[in-house]
Amino acid sequence: MQEVAFHPLLLVVVLAFAVPFVLEHLRIIRIPVVVGEILAGLVIGKSGLNVVTADPWLDFLATFGFTYLMFLSGLEVDLEGINLSRVNNKRPQIARLLTGALLYFVATLILSFLIALFLWQQKLIKNPWLLALIFSTTSLGIVVPVLKERGLIDTSLGQNILISAVLADFLTMFLTTVLVALATTGPTHEVLLILVLFVAFFLLYRTGLVLSRLPIMRNLAGATSEIQVRGALATMLFFISLAQELGSEIILGAFLAGVIISLLSRRGSSLRLKLDAIGYGFFIPIFFITVGSQLDLAVLVHSHTALILVPAFLVSAFLVKVIPALFFRSYSNLREKLAAGILLSSRLSLIIAVSTIGLRLGAISETTHAAVIIVAIVTSSLSPVLFSKLVDPGRPKQLKTLIIGASEAGLVLAQRLKNRHQHHVVVVDHDPVRLAKGKDMGLTLVNSDATTYQGLEKAGITEATAVVAATGDDAVNLRVAEIARRQYGIKNVIAFLNNLRNTQVAEDLGIKVVTPPLSTLIVAENILVHPETFSLLRDEPEDTTFEEVRLRNHRFFEQRLKYINLPGDVLVVSIIRGQDRIVPRGNTLLKKDDLLILMGNRDSIKEASRQLGAV
C-alpha cells in the first residue's frame, strides 16, 4: 500500500482551525470565515510561501469539499422561510412572486451577457456565456443569515430578496450544467438526460417522506447509528454519481440532494447541525484554503488584462444586480431597491464553483479565474455592510435577551419572546435534562454556570439588552441580576423572586421583580375586575403584537396624529413624553423623542417602526 503523506493535510487543517480565531479579533470589518480561508490559502500557496504542493489526497478532499458545499447550498433552500401569506399583509399568489423573481433573474442574465459579450469582443475573456452565468450568481449562504440577523426574513423586503436569491441559485446551477453538457457533448439527446436528475429528485423525496415516518428512523437517529446522517450522505453521493453517469455537472446533483434533505428536516434540527459540522468543520475549509493556495496573484500583478478585468468585474458584479432592482415595483422605495440589489450582489460559494468548472474545462483563463475570486472576496465582505447601512437607520435593533435558568417559566418565556416578538433569546443552564427540553423546543441554549463572570460572558452577556434570572433559587437569581445590573450595566434586568422579603433588596439595585405568588393573585384580580381588558392581552392574536418605538423621523415632528398614515392596521395606543403618559387622540401633536406604543399586525408594526424611527 502506498504511503500517504499527511503533512500537507495537517498544515491545511491547522490553518482552518486558526482562521476563525484571527477573524474574531479583526474589528475593522467583519468578513466571512470562508473569505479568511481563501486569504489563508493565498499565504501558504503559489502567491505566498508556496509550502503546499500538489497532493492527491488533499486534492480529493478539496473536491469532496467542493461538492459538499453545493450540497449545503441546497440545504440552505429553506422553503418554510418563504412566508407568502405575510408579504405586504396580503395573500399574494405564488405565481406573481415567482414571476417577479424570474423577471429579475432574466434581466440580470441579459445585462450580464451584454457586459460579458463586450469583454469578449475586446478579447479580454474566452467564453461570454459562462461569464454571464458567473455574474448572475448570488450567495444564499450570505443572504439568508443577513436577513435573519436583521429580523427582515418575514418582511416584504426580506421575502422578495429571499425568493430572488433561491431562484438565482437554482437557475444558475441548472444553466451551468446545461452549458457544460453542451460544451462537452454537443447539442445531442444526452443534454436531455439532465431531466433524469429531477425525476430522481421527486422519487427520492417521496421515498424520504415514507422513511422519515418510520419509528425505526427515530430509534437509530443517535448513538453509533446516526441513520439520518448516513441517509443524507448516501443521498448526496447517489445524486453526484447519477450526475456523473448522465454526463452532467455534479454541482446540480449535490444541490438537489441538499434540497431534498432541507424538505425532509426541520431548520435547526440536530441533523442539519451535524451536516453543517461535518462540512464547515472539515471538508469545506479544505476546499477554500486549497482555492486560495492554487490562486496565482502573479498573473494579476503582471498582466495588463488583469488591470482591466478586476475593476471591470467588480463594477459589473454590482451593476447587474442593482440596475434591475431599481425597475421592479416589488420594493417600495429607492432605499429598499438599492439595499436588495446590493445584498443580492454578494457572491461566494457558487461563483467560485462555476469559475472552478470553467477553469477545468479551459473556458476561462487563470487571469479571469483570479479576478473572479477577487470579486467573491470583495462582494461577500462588502455587500452585507452596505446592506446594513441602507436598512438599519429605519429598523429597530433586534433585542438579545439572556434567560438564566431553563425552568418551566424560563423556557415558556423564551419561546414566546422568540416566536411572538422575534427577540434573539439565549437560555443559560447547566442541567442536561433541562437543556434537552429546551433543545426540543427549538431554543438557543448555552451550557454554562451563570453565577460566574466567565459563565455569563460565555453566554454573551456583553451583547445582551435584557437579562431575566428565572432559576428556582432566589439567592441565585439575586446574584445573577446584581452582576448583570452593576458589573455589565444592563438596564433591563428582571429577577424571579418567590420570597417577598427579597423584593426591596432587588428594587434598591434597580432590578425589576416578578414574584410568582403575587403575580398569580394580580392575574386573578384582573380577570375578576377587568375581564375583557385582560382577555385582550391574554388572547393576543398570533399575528398581532405591541411595540415601543422612539420618534426620530423629523417628518413627523409637530404633526397631528390624525394626519399620519400608518401602514396596515397599526394603532398608537399610548404616548410617553418624559414622565407624562398621553392618551392619543386625532389632534395630539407628536414631538421629537416621543415613545410611541404601537399595536397591530407584526409586519405592519415593523414597517411603522422603520418609518417612525428613521433618522
WOSULWO-V545184 format. One record per helix or strand of 3 or more residues. SS is the DSSP state (a for helix, b for strand). FROM is the first residue (numbers start at 0). TO is the last residue. If there is no record, write none. Layout:
SS & FROM & TO
SS & FROM & TO
//
This chain:
a & 6 & 23
a & 32 & 43
a & 55 & 74
a & 78 & 80
a & 83 & 88
a & 93 & 120
a & 127 & 135
a & 139 & 148
a & 155 & 184
a & 188 & 211
a & 214 & 218
a & 226 & 244
a & 249 & 263
a & 269 & 293
a & 297 & 300
a & 303 & 325
a & 333 & 342
a & 348 & 360
a & 365 & 393
b & 399 & 403
a & 407 & 420
b & 423 & 428
a & 431 & 439
b & 443 & 446
a & 452 & 457
a & 460 & 462
b & 465 & 468
a & 473 & 486
b & 491 & 495
a & 499 & 507
b & 511 & 513
a & 515 & 528
a & 530 & 537
b & 543 & 549
a & 553 & 555
a & 560 & 562
b & 570 & 576
b & 579 & 581
b & 594 & 600
a & 601 & 612
//
